[in-house]
C-alpha cells in the first residue's frame, strides 16, 4: 500500500510541475515576454529558434528612427516643426 501512495504522490508532483510549465508557456505566449522566462528552455529544445530571436534582438537595437519627411530636427533630436507654436 505504501508503494502505491509513493507512486501516486510522485506522479502528482510531476503532473503539477508540467502543469505549471504549460500555464507559464501559455501566459508568456499571450503577453510576448517569452525571451526572458522561456529562453533557457527553448535554447535546450530548439536552438535554432533561440538563435533567430537573438538575431532579431540585435537588429532591433541597431534600428535608428528616421527623421520625418521634410521636417528639420533641432539639436535635441526633436522635430522642430512640432515645437514651434502656431501664431496664426
Secondary structure, 3 states (H helix, E strand, C coil): CHHHHHHHHHHHHHHHHHHHHHHHHHHHHHHCCHHHHCHHHHHHHCHHHHHHHHHHHHHHHHCCCCCCCCCCECCCCCEHHHHCCCCC
